[in-house]
Each structure stands twice: as C-alpha cells, then as structure tokens.
Amino acid sequence: MKKVLLTTTALVMTAGVAAAEVSLSGTAGVSSTKVGSAAARMTSGVDLNMAVSATAGNGMTMSATVDLGEGELIDYNDDFAVDAQYDATAGAGAVGSSAAPAITLGYNGITVVVDAAGVDDLYDDAQHDDVSVAMTVGGFATTVTMDTDASTGHGSYSVGYTVGDLTATLTGSTDPDTTTANAVTTDNSGSKIALAYAMGDLSLNASTDDGGDDKSTHTAGFSYVMDAITLSYTMKNASEEGWKDYDTKISYSAGAISASYATDEEGVSKVIAEYDMGGGATLFASSKTTKGTNNFQTLGMNFAF
C-alpha cells in the first residue's frame, strides 16, 4: 500500500508541474550488530529519499528532498551506531520523520538553503542554524549560516581561497552568547584558520583555532598515498598541554576491496572493511574498541538504489 501511494504521489507531482523533476534514491540494509555489553541483534531498515527540483523561467532553481524510512540502518564507518530510520516520537508504525524538508534555491551562482534548525554550523558541530548562503566571488568561496531566532542571533562563516596547490580556509562563529562558570565568563564565538598543501602523493595540513575565550588548539599532519595504501597522521596541541594528542590511520583500497585501521592517543581503535559486490550491494564489517574493550561490532550488507 505504501509503495502504491508513493508511486501515485510521484506521478501526480510529475503531471502537475511540467518543468519539475522527481527522482528516488536510497539504501536498504540488514546486519548483525553488537553495541557494548549488550547481546548482538539483527537489524534491518530502509532509507528512501525523494528529490524534487524545478527551474523557473528566469533561471532560478529550487529543490527539496523528502526523507522517508523504516527500521534501522547501521552507521558502521563514522559514528559506529544504530540509526533509526523513523520518527520515534510519532509512535509505533510511523514512517519517516516529521521534520520539515530542507529547501534549496539557486540563482546566478548563489545557493540558499532553508532548513529550520537543520543547517550545520560551519565552526561548531554542536550548533545548528536555519539558513545558509553560499557564493564564489573573485576566487573566494564564501558561506554564511544564520539562526533566525531573535533570542539567539547565532551564525557562522567560512571563506576559502586556493592558489595553485595551496588552499587556505577561515571559519568562525558569530555566537553573541557567553558562558559563565566558576566566576569566569567565556565568549562562545571563535575562529579557525586551516591550510592544506598538495605535493603529488604527499599532502600537508595545519590549523590554528583560537576557541573563543576557551583553550586554543593547533594541528599539523600529513597524508601520503602509496599505490593502494594511504597513510595519514595528525597531531594536536591543546593550549599548554603539548603535542600529546594524535590520530593515525592506514587505508587500503584495491578493486572491490577497501579496509582501514585508525587509532588515537586515548586507545580508541576503529577497523572498517568493505567489499563491493556490484549492482549497488556492499558487504561490510567494522568494530570500535577502547583500550581492548569492545564498544561496537557489526557485520552486514547494504544495497543502494
């Protein structure tokens, strides 16, 4: 019944708006997953994305994506978690999410995204905004995000420029709020400068982040490609704590097989293996451990369509 309803809706949209385009894509998967000390359990799910777009007579474009899902899919190569594909607050049997879809507008090289509390902040991963505006002016790639809630006034910005093999990026927050703890008031805004330089198979990177009034941090690292193997290493210096933090990763990719191993100074190790079976099907296995203690293990298959 759901498939019939979805197909009918797509046909109505296509017939009603001659200039519009409708496309469907998504992922279905099944896996056996063990999280922490809990017993392993089977999971299955589907994530369906309906994308609609249209072009006005003056060249302005508009697009939106509706995200529908059921069951659970496994985030096996990033957050190492079980992701529900439905709106848990809507009760049993509910399909998809109740969140409003993001609307993207494009005109003359300017892209505007409107997504209430769904636009990623460019500086602080913990923050979300409502609107983003992106454009390229004179070789500078610029993006600005804004929270339209008058009580917060939060926003962020990013400016990037590339000269030959060197790329420089400035990102920052315009958060006007402050946080007070132990009689010390901290400015929540901040800025970060990042540099990346490519020399054939070797890439170098460095950054400095003032952290607002919080501790400043500095990073330096490299990535080196040796045929099917890629080695990367990044070290971080948090203010007055020395260069004791690091992230190291070795990756392998050849034909249908890819694998990686990553670890850091806290003893967190991540192993990921994938096999491309063709036709959109991928067999995967991954694990995350902290100092020998299993946090996450999964084995399964995804099918992209």
DRENDO-970685 format. One record per residue (C-alpha): x, y, z. Coordinates in steps of 0.02 Angstrom, whole numbers, plus 50000, padded with zeros to 5 digits. Layout:
// DRENDO-970685
XYZ ...
// end
This chain:
// DRENDO-970685
500005000050000 501435011950043 502295008349877 500685011449780 500385027849872 502185033749843 502095029549657 500425038449639 501095053849727 502615054449612 501515053049457 500385067149517 501875078449551 502625074649380 500985077749290 500555093549386 502215102549361 502885100249186 504585108149223 504875098149384 505965082849403 505675069149531 506965055849575 507055042149705 508605035149788 509035026649950 509825012450046 509164996150116 510174985350233 510254970750353 511554967150486 512004958650648 512634971750772 513324971350948 513404987551048 514414987551209 513994973151327 512274970151251 511954954351151 512094955150963 510444957850873 509834957750693 509324974450617 508554979150451 507984995450377 507725006450227 508085024850197 507145032150049 507485049549980 506305058149859 507135072949773 506085085949681 506775100449581 506145113849462 506845128249360 505935144849341 505905154849181 507205167149249 508445153049284 508125151549471 508155133549531 507265125849680 507485108549753 506955098749906 507215081349974 505945071350074 506735058150186 505675042750224 506235027250317 505805011950417 506795000650531 508635003650573 510215005450471 511995003950535 513205018650536 514715007150525 516055019050460 515795035650550 514805036250714 514785017250741 512975017250795 511245010450754 510245023950664 508345023350674 507545027550505 505885033150577 505205046750690 505245038550861 504135052150936 502705048150817 502315031250893 502415013250832 502155010450646 502575028550600 503505030950437 504835044050404 505185059850500 504045074150550 505425086950520 505145099750382 506185096350225 507625107550175 507295119150027 508755124049914 508675139249800 509985143349669 510195158649560 511665166449469 512985157049569 512145159749738 511445144949835 510235147249981 509705132950095 508235134950214 508095121250345 507455126150519 508755120350648 509465108650515 510885118650438 512575112950504 513585126550590 515225129250498 516265131350656 515415122150799 514725104550768 513575106450919 512665121250841 511335121350704 510635136050608 509125139450496 509825147150335 511445146050236 512025156650089 513485151149980 514345160049835 516025162049748 516685179649725 518365183449645 519055166149684 518445166549864 517195152849908 516095160250044 514715152650150 513715160750290 512445152450405 511155161150514 509995156650657 508425167050629 507855165250810 507945182950879 508365176451052 510005168550996 510655177850844 511925164050814 512835161850649 514445155950567 515515159350414 516805151150302 517965159050173 519115148350067 520405152849934 521505141649827 523145146749746 523965132749648 524175118049768 523875128649924 522135130550000 521765142250145 520115142350240 519465153750377 517945148150477 517165156050628 515645158650738 514665174550771 513865167550929 513475182651041 513165171851194 514345169451340 514525155551467 514955158651649 515725145151758 516695147251920 516545166251904 517405165651733 516445171851580 516865163451415 516465170351242 515665156451139 516225163750972 517875158750892 518835156850729 519955144250643 521235145450503 521665129650406 523005127050272 523185112350153 524595109650028 524695095449900 526365089249832 525975074549720 525625059549830 526015069349989 524765081550065 525155092850214 523905101350328 523935113150477 522685123350575 522525135150722 520905137850819 520755151550949 519235143151029 518485159951078 518995162651259 519245143951281 520875134651253 521655137351083 522175121950983 523405119050843 523565104150725 524835097950599 524775082450492 525055073750327 524305060950209 525365050050093 524735038849954 525745023249908 524815014249768 523345005749856 523875011350031 523575028450110 524405033450273 523825048650371 524365056150535 523795071650630 524435078350796 523595091550903 524245103851031 522915109951154 523505125851241 524945122451362 524645103551354 525955099551223 525805089451063 525165073851150 523555070851052 523615061650886 522585052350757 523355039750640 522535029750502 523065017350368 521885013350224 521915000550084 520875000749926 521064989449775 519684983949659 518124979049755 519014978249925 519344992650045 519904992350226 520575004250357 521295004450533 521315020150641 521865023850819 522195038650933 523065043451096 521575037551201 521725019751138 520165020551029 520385008950879 519235007850728 519284994150596 518224995150439 518124982950293 517034983850138 516764973049984 515854980049832 514764965949766 514184976049616 512444981949573 512394993649723 512684979749851 514074981649982 514604969050113 515324977450267 516094973650437 516764985650568 517224986950750 517665000450877 518634996551035 519335007151177 520905000151257 520384982551212 518564984351268 517294981451129 516134996251101 515364991650935 515414977050813 514374974250656 514274963250502 513004966250365 512544971150188 511854987250113 511014989549945 510995006849868 509705011249737 
// end
